[in-house]
Amino acid sequence: ASRDSLAGRRFVLTAGPTQEPLDPVRFLGNRSSGRMGFALAGALARAGADVDLVAGPVQLTTPPGVKRTDVQTAEEMLAAVLARLEGATGFIGVAAVADYRPVDVATHKIKKSDAVLELRLQPNPDILARVASDPRRPELVMGFAAETRDLETAARGKLAAKDLDLIAANRVGEGLAFDQPDNALEVFSADQCWTLPRQSKQLLAERLVDIIVETLDRHSTD
Ligand code: PMT
C-alpha cells in the first residue's frame, strides 16, 4: 500500500491476550505476545490511517502514530472497542480474547490445600461478533483465527458465523503464531483467498494492509 492509501480512515484494532482474574494475584491467560496486532497497527498507520489500538497486557512499545489503550480483561476490551467504534472504517480483532472467565473472583488470595480445587468458568462476550452486529458496524470487519486443525473449514465457519469481511487464519505450532517473530496466514473473504507464506509479522502486516486496501476498493466499486 502507498503511504497515503488509507488517509482519512480510522481503524480500531485489538491485540495481545486478555487476562481474567481468579484472585488478587492470579489470572487465566494465554501465550499471545501482541506482536501480530502491533505490527498490523504500525503498518496501517504507515499507510496513512488513524489507528486506535486496544491492547491486552503485553511487553511491546507502541508503533509510531498509533493511539493505544491498555486493558486487562475481555469485558474491558469490549467496552474500550465499543467506545471507539463510531465513525471507524475498520475493526480488526487480532487479540486472543479469553473465551471464558471465572464465575467468582476471590477477594483474597486463594489458599493452598490438599483438596481438588474446581474452577467454574462463564463465557466471555465475543467482541468480534458484537462489533459485526452493531448498528455502527464499520465497513470492514476482520477477524483472526488460531487453529490447530482444519484451518480452512474453521476459518470459513468463523467468517460466516460472525458476519466478517475478512479472516486471517494461522496454524498454531511449528514455531509460528503465538509468541513467535514469524507467522504464516491464509486470508479468506467470501469469494477470495490469499496465501501468505512464512515471514516476519512485520512483513505479513504490510501484505495484510494491501489486502485491506483491495477489499475496501472492491466495496466502493460494487
Ligand atoms: O500476539 P502474537 O504472539 O503475535 O500471536 C498472534 C496471534 C496468534 C494471537 C494472532 O495471529 C491470532 O490468531 N489472533 C486470534 C487468536 C484467537 O483467539 O483466535 P480465535 O479463533 O479464538 O478467535 C477468532 C476471532 O474472534 C479473533 O479475531 C478474536 O480476536 C475474536 N474473538 C474471540 C473470542 C472473543 N471472546 N472475542 C473475540 O473478539
Residues whose N, C-alpha, C, O or C-beta is under 5 A from the ligand:
A	BS01	PMT	G16 R31 S32 S33 G34 R35 M36 G37 G93 V94 A95 A96 V97 A98 D99 N124 P125 D126 I127 L128 G143 F144 A145 A146 N170 A177 F178 D179 Q180
